């Protein structure tokens, strides 16, 4: 290029809010998006130190100072949720996407079900995601933007039902239905996409050996990895033709029949 060619400023980085990004799957999503060039707002509730570390690691991945910041919100509290996106906007100037990765996951069954358990899961897993989608749409309208997106993390068990974690499953089923309604209501400014992982990370309920055994139980011989899920979230955010649907990332586990939740098998 000739030395006297006009210089064009680089487009400003887009900003994504990732809930529950201090730990586990949310952290992997945040790191992947940072490496892809996004500014990342790292949401946390209890894991403050982990969120600060994720933000620092996102900054390293992006190679840009100030490209990540941690933000607190209690997703079970409506006023706290409503304050979250404005706080991110105040810091970064604009928000282009929300990834709802945070999730309450407490065991109950049809026998132990209660209004309190259902409300706890619906507030954090369903209501917060809807409020953040609502806020993103209002923000997009205020800046006349038409390329915003919401990605909601779901669960392959919605396509492969079992009776365990009863209230959790109900809350994710409600969120899957909200995907369709929000995609219709918020278009064309905001796309809404679901990503449903299979067994991805182990927990205190599974030994390493049991996790490895269950992870292999799929038509492809492996379920999803954190990187698989994070890459799918990045794809959903970048592909402007996708809305109102869910991408299942589970090695085909939803095609099989499991009588119990993985953690109780």
VOBALUM-361388 format. One record per residue: residue in three letters; z, y, x of N, C-alpha, C, CB in turn. Coordinates in steps of 0.1 Angstrom, whole numbers, plus 5000, padded with zeros to 4 digits. Each point is the difference from the previous one (the first is absolute). Glycine has a CB too. Layout:
BEGIN
ALAZYXZYXZYXZYX/...
//
This chain:
BEGIN
UNK500049885009500050124991500050125009501249884981/UNK497950235016500050125008501450065000497650034995/UNK502750045016501350065001500250124991500149935023/UNK498850134972500150114991500049964986498950145017/UNK501149734980500049954986501350054993498649805006/UNK501350234981501150054993501149894999498650164987/UNK502649885014501149904999500550004985500750035024/UNK499449854970500549994987501549945000497649974991/UNK503350105002501449955001500149864993500850245000/UNK500149685005500249874994500650014987500249905023/UNK499450014968500750004987501449985001497949924989/UNK503050145003501449985001500349864995500550244996/UNK500649705011500449874996500549994986500649965024/UNK499149934969500549984987501549955001497649964991/UNK503150064998501449975000500349894989500650235008/UNK500249674996500449894991501549995000497849885003/UNK502750104985501549974998500149854998500550234990/UNK500349715019500249854998501549984997498149955017/UNK502150004971501449974997500549875006499750124979/UNK501649885024500649895007499449975014500549914977/UNK499250195030499349995013500849985012498250134989/UNK503149875009500949985011500049865006501450184991/UNK498449725000500149875004498949914995502550035001/UNK497449855004499249894995498550044997502149914990/UNK497450064998498650024997499750154999500049794987/UNK500950295008499750154999499850065014501350014979/UNK499549945031499850055014498649965005502549985004/UNK497149894994498749965005498950084994500949775003/UNK499250264984499050094993500050145006500349874979/UNK500850185023500150145006499450005014502150044987/UNK498249865021499450005014498549985000502149915008/UNK497450014983498649984999499250124995500449764995/UNK500250314996499450134995500050115010500649934977/UNK500650075031500050105011499049985010502450024996/UNK497449855008498949975009498650034995501549825009/UNK498450184978498750034994499850154998500149794988/UNK500950295016499850155001500750074989497949965009/UNK502949974983500850074989501250075005499149834984/UNK501350285011501450055001500849914990499350245006/UNK501949724998500849904992501450064997498749815011/UNK501650204976501350034996500749874997499350224989/UNK501849765019500749875000501250014991499349955024/UNK500649994964501150014991501149895003498450094982/UNK502849945015501149915002501150034990499549975024/UNK501449934973501250034993501249975008498849944979/UNK501449945026501249965008499749995015500849884980/UNK497950095023499749975014499550135008499449774993/UNK501550335008499750135006499649985015501650114984/UNK499149815024499749995014498749935002502450005005/UNK497449894986498749935001498850094996501249794995/UNK499050304995498950094996499750105011500749974976/UNK500350085031499850095011499249935011502150124994/UNK498249755008499349935011498649974995502149895007/UNK497750084981498649984995499250135001500849834984/UNK499850285013499350135001499650035015501350094980/UNK499749885029499750025014498949915005502350065003/UNK497749814992498949915004498750034994501749825001/UNK498350244986498850054994499450115009500849934977/UNK500050165027499550115009499449955012501850144992/UNK498849765015499449935011498649944997502349965009/UNK497749974980498749934996498950114997501349814990/UNK499150305004498950104997499650085012500950014977/UNK500050015032499850085012500050154997498649825008/UNK502150214981500150144996501450044996497749994991/UNK502850115016501450054997500150054986500350065024/UNK500849914969500250054987499249934989500450215010/UNK499149674993499249934990500849914991498150015017/UNK503249984986500849914991501450064999498749805007/UNK501950184981501350054997500749914990499250245005/UNK502149744997500849924990500550094989500649845018/UNK499450104970500550074988500949904992497950154999/UNK503249914996500949924992499750014985501850035018/UNK498449874974500050004986500649874995498050164999/UNK502849854990500549894993499049974988502550055006/UNK496849854995498949974991500649964986498549935019/UNK502850044980500649974987500550124993500649785009/UNK499250344997500550124994498850094998502249985012/UNK497650064975498850074997499950145007500049894978/UNK501150185022499950135007499749995015501650094983/UNK498949815023499749975014498549975002502449925004/UNK497150004987498649965001499150124998500549774992/UNK499850314998499250124997500050105012500549974976/UNK500650035032500150105011499249955013502250074991/UNK497449805009499549945012498650065004501349794995/UNK497850204996498650055003500050145004499049834985/UNK501750265007500050145004500650025014500350064976/UNK500749865028500550015014499049975010502349944991/UNK496949965006498949965010498950115000500549754995/UNK499250304994499050114999500550125008499249924978/UNK502150125020500650115008499949985015501550044980/UNK498649845024500049975015498549995005502249884998/UNK497050054995498649985005498950094995500749765003/UNK499750314986499050094994499249944988499950115022/UNK499949764979499349934989500249855001498250185000/UNK501749754989500149855000498749954993502650005000/UNK496849895007498849954995500249864994498850135017/UNK502349804986500149864995501549965000497749945009/UNK502649974982501449945000499849855000500950204987/UNK499949735021500149865000501449964996498349985019/UNK501849964970501349954994500349865005499750154980/UNK501049855032500449875006501449964998498350055017/UNK502650054981501449974998500249924988500650215011/UNK500449704989500249914989501449954999497649935001/UNK503050084987501349934998499749854996501150224992/UNK499649695015499749864999501449934999497750025012/UNK502949974976501349944998499849884991501250225003/UNK499549675000499749884992500750014987499849875021/UNK499550094968500649964987499149904994501150234997/UNK499349724992499249904993500050034985500549825017/UNK498850104975500150014985501449994995497749914998/UNK503150015009501449974996500950125003499649755003/UNK500250315009500950115004499450144998500849855017/UNK498050164976499450134998500950094992497849884999/UNK502150255005500850104993499250134999502249905008/UNK498150194983499450135000500250075013500450024975/UNK500849975031500350075013499049965011502450024993/UNK497449855008499149945010498650054998501549805003/UNK498050194985498750054997499850145003499849834982/UNK501250265014499950145002499950035015501250044978/UNK499649895030500150035014498649975006502449935001/UNK496949964995498749975006498950094994500849775003/UNK499350264984499050094994500050145006500149864979/UNK501150195023500150135006499350015014502150044987/UNK498349875022499650015013498549955002502449975007/UNK497349924986498749935003498950054991501349815007/UNK499050244981498950054991500150154998500149774989/UNK501050285006500150144996499850095012501649944983/UNK498950035029499850095012498550005003502349955008/UNK497049944992498649995003499250094990500349775010/UNK500050224978499350084990500350155002500149814983/UNK501150235019500350145003499350055012502349974989/UNK497649955022499350055012498550014997501849905014/UNK497750014978498550024997499850124991499849755001/UNK501150284990500050124992500050125009501149884981/UNK499950125028500150125009498850025009502549965000/UNK496949935005498850015008498950064992500749805014/UNK499150164974499050054991500250154998499749784989/UNK501550265008500250154998499850085013501749944982/UNK498750005029499750075013498550005002502249925009/UNK497149984988498550005002499350104991500149765007/UNK500450254981499550114991500250145006500449844980/UNK500850185025500350135005499250045012502349964992/UNK497249945015499150045012498649964998501949975014/UNK497749994973498749974996499449895009499750234991/UNK501149675012499649885008499649894991501550075019/UNK497549854985499549894992499949875008498850164985/UNK502049835025499949885009501449955003497850085010/UNK503149914980501349955003500149864995501050234997/UNK500049705008500249864997501449965000497849955009/UNK502549954982501349934999499849865002501050174985/UNK499849765024499949865002501449954997498250015018/UNK501949894972501249944996500149865005500150154979/UNK501049825028500249865005500549924989500550085023/UNK498849814974500449914989500449875006498450114984/UNK501349775010500549875004499049904995502550085002/UNK497149825006499149904995500749914989499049995022/UNK502350024977500749924990499650044985501949965017/UNK497650174982499550044987498949914995500750245005/UNK498549705004498949914997500449865001498450185007/UNK502949794996500549875003501450004996498349955019/UNK502050064968501450034995501049885003498950154982/UNK502349905021501149915000501250084994499249865020/UNK501950074976501050074992501150075009499649844982/UNK500250155032501050065009499850155001500249785012/UNK500950294992499950155002499450064987499849985025/UNK500950004964499450034987499850154998501249804991/UNK499850285012499850144998499050065010502350024991/UNK497849945021499050045010498649974996501649965018/UNK498149924977498749974995499550084988500449775009/UNK500650264982499650084989499650145005501649874985/UNK499250195024499750135005498650015007502550045003/UNK497249855004498750005007498849984990501149915021/UNK499250014968499049984990499850144993500749764997/UNK500350315000499950134994499250105009502149974988/UNK498150025025499350085010498549965000502150035014/UNK497649844985498649965000499350054988500649805012/UNK500150214976499450064988499850155002501149814986/UNK499950255020499950145003498850045008502550024998/UNK497249895012498850025008498850034991500949855017/UNK498850074973498950024991500150134993499749754998/UNK501450284996500250124992499950125009501549884984/UNK499150125027500050125009498550025005502449965007/UNK496949934997498750025004499150074990500249795014/UNK500050184973499350074990500550144998499649784989/UNK501750245011500550134997499850105011501749884986/UNK498350085027500050095011498650025006502449935004/UNK496649994991498750025005499450144995499749745001/UNK499550325007499449965012500750045013497950004988/UNK503250075010500750065012500749895008500350224988/UNK500349695006500949905006499549864997501950165000/UNK497949765010499749854999501449935000497650025010/UNK502549874983501249925000499649855003501250164984/UNK499349785026499749875005501249925002497950085010/UNK502149794986501149915003499649915012500750004976/UNK500349975033499949905010501149904999498950175016/UNK500749704982501049904997500149905012499650034975/UNK501449985033500149905011500649874995500350195016/UNK499549704992500749884998501250005009497949884995/UNK502650005008501149995009499650065014500949794988/UNK499850325015499650085012501150015011498550134985/UNK502749895011501150015009501249914996499350245005/UNK501449715004501149914997501250094996499249835016/UNK501950104979501250074996501249915004498850114981/UNK502449945016501249925003500149874992501150225006/UNK498049774984500049884991499249895006500450154981/UNK498849885030499149905005500249985015498350064982/UNK501849825023500049975014498650035005501849834998/UNK498150195015498750025006499049884998501150145018/UNK499549744982499249884998499549994986501349885017/UNK499650164973499649994986498950114997502349914994/UNK497950215012499150114998498649955005501850185002/UNK498149775010498749955005499449904992500850055023/UNK500049864971499549894991499450064988501749845009/UNK499050254984499650074988498850095002502349984992/UNK497650085020498950095003498749935001501650155012/UNK498549724992498849925001499549944986500749945023/UNK500150084967499749944987499150094992502149885000/UNK496650125004499050084993498649935002501450225002/UNK497649814990498749945002499550035014499650024976/UNK500750105030499550045013500949955011498950194990/UNK502249745007500949955010500950115006498349835005/UNK501750294990500950105004500150114989499449965025/UNK501750104974500250114990499750135008501749874986/UNK498750245008499850135006500950035011499250084978/UNK500349995032500950065010500250154997499149835017/UNK501950234989500250154998498750085004502449975004/UNK496949995006498850075004498949984989500649975024/UNK499349914971499049984989500350104989499849755006/UNK501450264990500450094988499750145004501749844992/UNK498750205020499850145004498650045001502149995013/UNK497149924992498550025001499450024986499949875021/UNK500650054969499550014987500450134993500149754998/UNK501150305005500450134995499150115006502449914997/UNK497350085016499150105006498649994994501349985021/UNK498249904976498749994993500050064986499649795014/UNK501550184979500150064986500050155000501249794993/UNK499550275017500150145001498650065004502449985006/UNK496849955002498850065005498849984991500949965022/UNK499249934969498849974992500050074987499949785011/UNK499350324987500150094988499449944988499950195015/UNK499649684985499549944989501049904993497850025010/UNK503449974995501049904995501150084992499549845019/UNK500650124969501250044992500249914988499550245007/UNK501849764989500349924988499949855002499250184987/UNK501049775025499949865003501049965010497649994994/UNK502649885009501049965010499349915010501950024983/UNK498350005029499549915011501149905004498550195008/UNK501349684990500949905003499849965015500149924976/UNK501050095032499949975014501049895003499250245006/UNK500549644992501049895000499549875004501150124982/UNK497749885024499449875005499749904988501350035021/UNK498750034967499749924988501249944994497949955010/UNK503450094994501249944994500050024985501250045021/UNK498250064974500050024985499249894993500350255003/UNK498949685004499349894993500849874999497950115009/UNK503249894998500849885000501250014989499449965025/UNK501349934973501150004990501349985008498549914982/UNK502350195017501449995006501050014989499250105022/UNK501749814977501049994990501150105002499449764996/UNK500850285017501150095003499550115009501749814998/UNK499150295003499750115010500149945014500850184984/UNK498449875025499949955014501449995006497750095003/UNK503150014995501350015006501049894995499650255003/UNK500149694986500949904994499449865000500950184986/UNK497949815021499449875000500649915011497950104992/
//
